[in-house]
């Protein structure tokens, strides 16, 4: 995200995977599918320290409107399909959406 505008919305998706290379490959495929999505500033895959099977994908959006438009669009499910098998469904919600209120 270096050199880009500060995000207005951050989306956190929780995933579980026994094999790290599988989720990394799925992340790269989903990221390729999402390339050029209006309003998407970027995303990243992170692994929880001390828990090798726990991952999050965080995406950064320029506005709430851009995120809502993408989420309601027909391509949303196809773009994120590679990661769907890894969703952490043991959580009450496998994702969280945060609006940025302040940033330094």
C-alpha positions in Angstrom: 0.0 0.0 0.0 3.0 2.3 0.0 2.4 5.4 -1.9 -1.4 4.9 -2.1 -4.2 6.7 -0.3 -5.1 5.7 3.2 -7.9 3.2 3.3 -11.4 4.1 4.5 -12.5 0.5 5.0 -10.5 -2.6 6.0 -12.0 -6.1 5.7 -10.6 -9.0 7.7 -11.4 -12.5 6.6 -10.4 -15.4 8.9 -9.1 -18.7 7.4 -7.8 -22.0 8.6 -5.4 -24.2 6.6 -3.3 -27.2 7.5 -1.1 -26.7 4.5 0.3 -23.2 4.2 1.2 -23.6 0.5 -2.5 -24.3 -0.4 -3.8 -21.1 1.2 -1.0 -19.0 -0.3 -1.8 -20.3 -3.8 -5.5 -19.6 -3.2 -4.7 -16.1 -2.0 -2.6 -15.4 -5.1 -5.4 -16.6 -7.4 -8.0 -14.6 -5.6 -5.8 -11.5 -5.7 -5.2 -12.0 -9.5 -9.0 -12.2 -9.9 -9.5 -9.0 -7.9 -6.8 -7.0 -9.7 -8.3 -3.8 -11.1 -11.4 -3.8 -8.9 -12.5 -0.2 -8.5 -11.8 1.1 -5.0 -9.6 -1.8 -3.9 -6.3 -0.3 -2.7 -4.7 -3.7 -1.9 -4.7 -6.7 0.3 -2.4 -8.9 2.3 -2.3 -12.5 3.7 -1.0 -12.9 7.3 -0.3 -15.9 9.4 -1.0 -15.8 13.2 2.2 -16.0 15.2 2.3 -19.3 17.2 -0.6 -20.8 15.3 0.6 -22.1 11.9 -2.9 -23.1 10.7 -4.6 -19.6 11.3 -4.6 -17.0 8.6 -6.2 -13.7 7.8 -6.7 -11.8 4.6 -7.0 -8.0 5.0 -8.2 -5.9 2.1 -8.1 -2.1 2.0 -10.8 0.0 0.2 -10.9 3.7 -0.7 -14.5 4.1 0.5 -17.5 2.4 2.0 -19.3 2.9 -1.3 -16.6 1.1 -3.3 -16.6 -1.8 -1.0 -20.5 -2.1 -1.0 -20.6 -1.9 -4.8 -18.1 -4.7 -5.1 -19.7 -6.8 -2.5 -23.1 -6.5 -4.1 -21.7 -7.2 -7.6 -22.0 -10.4 -9.6 -18.3 -11.0 -9.7 -17.7 -10.9 -5.9 -18.2 -14.6 -5.2 -16.2 -15.7 -8.3 -13.3 -13.5 -7.4 -13.1 -14.8 -3.8 -13.9 -18.4 -4.6 -10.3 -19.8 -4.3 -10.2 -18.8 -0.6 -13.7 -19.9 0.3 -12.7 -23.5 1.2 -10.4 -22.1 3.9 -12.9 -19.9 5.7 -12.8 -20.3 9.5 -16.4 -21.3 10.0 -15.8 -22.1 13.6 -16.1 -18.4 14.3 -19.4 -16.7 14.8 -18.5 -14.7 11.7 -15.7 -15.6 9.4 -15.1 -11.9 8.6 -15.2 -8.5 10.1 -15.5 -5.1 8.4 -14.0 -2.0 9.9 -14.5 1.7 8.9 -11.4 3.7 9.6 -12.2 6.6 11.9 -8.7 8.1 12.4 -5.2 7.5 11.1 -1.7 9.0 11.6 
